C-alpha cells in the first residue's frame, strides 16, 4: 500500500472531502493541468498484463482530439492521476493512482463527451517486440537483465527491486526470437527469481516478492458493523485453480544443457489438499528456460506449491474507498463473526464521490488467533 498517514486512514471512514487531479503530459512536459472530467475510475488488476488501467469521461467536445499533437491524442500523450483528502483545516494529502498512456480517445463530434482509456507503462514495453533475436547472455544478474530490457525501450524508467534483501540472483542464458513480446521476457526473468514485476502508482517498474497471505503484513482492515467500512460482500469457493502437486521443468537450448525438472507435492497428512487424499491428484505444470538445473526446478516447484494449494476462496466486496491500496496488498476482513486474511487481486478506484469501490479478493486464511 502506498504510504499514507494514520490521519488519512482514519479519515476514510468518516465524512470528508475527496479531491482528484488529472494532469496531461506529452514527452515529459505538462500540457494541461487539472483536466475537467465528469466520471472516471482506475482499475488495478494483478492478473492483468498491464497492472493499471484508466477510464475517463470529459464533458463536451473541446478536448476531442483532431490532430496528433492534441492534449488527448494517442501518440504518446499521458495522463497522471491522483486522488486525496482535503482535511477540515484546509490541508490536503494526495495518493498517486498512476501514469497512463492514452490508448483510445473517442466521442461524438457535436455533443461529446470524450471517452478516454489508458494503461500503465507495461504496455509500452510489450509494444516494443524484439526486432532481432535477443539473449540474456552477458548479463550477470536477473535485475541487470530486467533493467537492460526495460531501458532499451524506456531509457529513463525507474526500476525498484523491493524483493527481500534486494534479492538478485545470477541469470541463466536464455534466448527469445525476433517478434517475441519483450514484457513476457521480463516477467519470465522475474519469475525465475521468484518474484513479480509491475508498474506501480508512482510509475516505477517494481520487482517484488510474491505476496504471502499467511505471513505477510496486513495493509488495511475492513470490517462490517455500525462503525465498519464494509458495505457488502459475496463469497465463492471453487476448486478451480487449486493444485496439490507442481512439476517445474527447464529446457534451455542456449546453455546446451539437457532438460531438467523438479516436483513438489502436498504430503501433509492433515492438509485437505494432500496428494492422494479425498481432493484427488491435481498437478500444475510450470516451465522456464531460465531454470537450468534440477535444483532450480525443485526450488521453483516448492515455491509454487505454496500458492497452488491455497484455498481458492474468492470474495467480492464493496467498501469505503481506500485509494492507497495496491494489487498485491493483504487485507484483514472481519465480517459475520469471522476474521480472515485475503490478497487483493483487483480493485476499482472511483474518481468521483458517487462511484463505488469494489475489490476482488482471494485466499481466505483464518486470522482469528
C-alpha positions, 0 to 999 in steps of 0.5 A, spaced: 500 500 500 502 506 498 504 510 504 499 514 507 498 517 514 494 514 520 490 521 519 488 519 512 486 512 514 482 514 519 479 519 515 476 514 510 471 512 514 468 518 516 465 524 512 470 528 508 472 531 502 475 527 496 479 531 491 482 528 484 487 531 479 488 529 472 494 532 469 496 531 461 503 530 459 506 529 452 514 527 452 515 529 459 512 536 459 505 538 462 500 540 457 494 541 461 493 541 468 487 539 472 483 536 466 475 537 467 472 530 467 465 528 469 466 520 471 472 516 471 475 510 475 482 506 475 482 499 475 488 495 478 488 488 476 494 483 478 492 478 473 492 483 468 498 484 463 498 491 464 497 492 472 493 499 471 488 501 467 484 508 466 477 510 464 475 517 463 469 521 461 470 529 459 464 533 458 463 536 451 467 536 445 473 541 446 478 536 448 476 531 442 482 530 439 483 532 431 490 532 430 496 528 433 499 533 437 492 534 441 492 534 449 488 527 448 491 524 442 494 517 442 501 518 440 504 518 446 500 523 450 499 521 458 495 522 463 497 522 471 492 521 476 491 522 483 486 522 488 486 525 496 483 528 502 482 535 503 482 535 511 477 540 515 483 545 516 484 546 509 490 541 508 490 536 503 494 529 502 494 526 495 495 518 493 498 517 486 493 512 482 498 512 476 501 514 469 497 512 463 498 512 456 492 514 452 490 508 448 483 510 445 480 517 445 473 517 442 466 521 442 461 524 438 463 530 434 457 535 436 455 533 443 461 529 446 463 527 451 470 524 450 471 517 452 478 516 454 482 509 456 489 508 458 494 503 461 500 503 465 507 503 462 507 495 461 504 496 455 509 500 452 514 495 453 510 489 450 509 494 444 516 494 443 517 486 440 524 484 439 526 486 432 532 481 432 533 475 436 535 477 443 539 473 449 540 474 456 547 472 455 552 477 458 548 479 463 550 477 470 544 478 474 536 477 473 535 485 475 541 487 470 537 483 465 530 486 467 533 493 467 537 492 460 530 490 457 526 495 460 531 501 458 532 499 451 525 501 450 524 506 456 531 509 457 529 513 463 524 508 467 525 507 474 526 500 476 525 498 484 527 491 486 523 491 493 524 483 493 527 481 500 534 483 501 534 486 494 534 479 492 538 478 485 540 472 483 545 470 477 541 469 470 541 463 466 542 464 458 536 464 455 534 466 448 527 469 445 526 470 437 525 476 433 517 478 434 517 475 441 513 480 446 519 483 450 514 484 457 513 476 457 521 476 457 521 480 463 516 477 467 519 470 465 526 473 468 522 475 474 519 469 475 525 465 475 527 469 481 521 468 484 518 474 484 513 479 480 514 485 476 509 491 475 508 498 474 506 501 480 502 508 482 508 512 482 510 509 475 516 505 477 517 498 474 517 494 481 520 487 482 517 484 488 516 478 492 510 474 491 505 476 496 504 471 502 497 471 505 499 467 511 505 471 513 505 477 510 503 484 513 496 486 513 495 493 509 488 495 511 482 492 515 475 492 513 470 490 517 462 490 517 458 493 523 455 500 525 462 503 525 465 498 519 467 500 512 464 494 509 458 495 505 457 488 502 460 482 500 459 475 496 463 469 497 465 463 492 469 457 493 471 453 487 476 448 486 478 451 480 485 453 480 487 449 486 493 444 485 496 439 490 502 437 486 507 442 481 512 439 476 517 445 474 521 443 468 527 447 464 529 446 457 534 451 455 537 450 448 542 456 449 546 453 455 546 446 451 544 443 457 539 437 457 532 438 460 531 438 467 525 438 472 523 438 479 516 436 483 513 438 489 507 435 492 502 436 498 504 430 503 501 433 509 497 428 512 492 433 515 492 438 509 485 437 505 489 438 499 494 432 500 496 428 494 492 422 494 487 424 499 479 425 498 481 432 493 484 427 488 491 428 484 491 435 481 498 437 478 500 444 475 505 444 470 510 450 470 516 451 465 522 456 464 528 456 460 531 460 465 531 454 470 537 450 468 538 445 473 534 440 477 535 444 483 532 450 480 526 446 478 525 443 485 526 450 488 521 453 483 516 447 484 516 448 492 515 455 491 509 454 487 506 449 491 505 454 496 500 458 492 497 452 488 494 449 494 491 455 497 484 455 498 481 458 492 476 462 496 474 468 492 470 474 495 467 480 492 466 486 496 464 493 496 467 498 501 469 505 503 474 507 498 481 506 500 485 509 494 492 507 497 491 500 496 495 496 491 494 489 487 498 485 491 496 488 498 493 483 504 487 485 507 484 483 514 476 482 513 472 481 519 465 480 517 459 475 520 463 473 526 469 471 522 476 474 521 480 472 515 486 474 511 485 475 503 490 478 497 487 483 493 487 481 486 483 487 483 480 493 485 476 499 482 478 506 484 472 511 483 474 518 481 468 521 483 464 521 490 458 517 487 462 511 484 463 505 488 469 501 490 469 494 489 475 489 490 476 482 488 479 478 493 482 471 494 485 466 499 481 466 505 486 464 511 483 464 518 486 470 522 482 469 528 488 467 533 
